[in-house]
Amino acid sequence: MINDSNFKHYMIHADHQFSGWDFSFLSETGRMRSSLLSWSYGSMAISLIHRAHSMLDMGTGGGEFLSFLGPFNGSVIATEAYKPNVPVAKKKLEPMRINVVSIDGDADLPFQDSQFDLILNRHESYSIKEVRRILSDNGTFLTQQVGGLDCAEINKNLGVSLNKEFTDWSLSTAIKELRENGFEIAFCKEEFPVQRFYDIGAIVYYLKAIPWQIPDFTIEKYKDQLFQIHQTIQTEGYFDVKQHRFIIQSTAI
């Protein structure tokens, strides 16, 4: 039995509602910090948006990020597959005249061939064949992806293998797929920035928000391993993991 009042309090505090795709509960309180990437997805997106006539944002979450990228010159549609996020995104984006479309997966998207001249995708899965189908010739596909080695240290410390379905997902894999499906690479980069957690409650909250990292995660099941990480943080002051990020700007040819 664990008799650490600090640990218990962090477990209680981690039981906070997560909505949309907003980690400000951790980032704004300084409980989680990430080191800088050498690129800015947002800056790249804004430079493309002002030239776009018809744009799609794939996996908009709660619409928080997209709402900061305007003004938009043409028609804008956003998709979201996680049903609880859809009303959140509608509330955020529809007043901006952005149509939010609920989808069930990456295939058979409810859009016409060559409908968009710009497709944005930040940390969302996609079918490259569908992206190419709905993107016009000479259209741009900008995506920033979470690689398959993301936060591997969390899995290691909890004694859980990384999901084999995603471990090979990397810049080289994505580029190969793009080229095989009629895309030319304009820019690409891959990095492993550090993500630092300053308390065990922040890690628990994070894992609850990204259930694919540890699919069977519960506090009770992993309490002993979580307590070991908690003790490390108490000693070192933090717990570091490596993120896995890559970005690609490509053109349909």
Secondary structure, DSSP 8 states (H G I E B T S, - for coil): ----HHHHHHHHHT-----TT--HHHHTTTSEEE---SS-HHHHHHHHHTT-SEEEEES-TTSHHHHTS---SSEEEEEE-STTHHHHHHHHHGGGT-EEEE-SSSSS-SS-TT-EEEEEEES----HHHHHHHEEEEEEEEEEEE-TTTTHHHHHHHT----TTTTT-SHHHHHHHHHHTTEEEEEEEEE--EEEESSHHHHHHHHHH-TTTSTT--TTTTHHHHHHHHHHHHHHS-EEEE--EEEEEEEE-
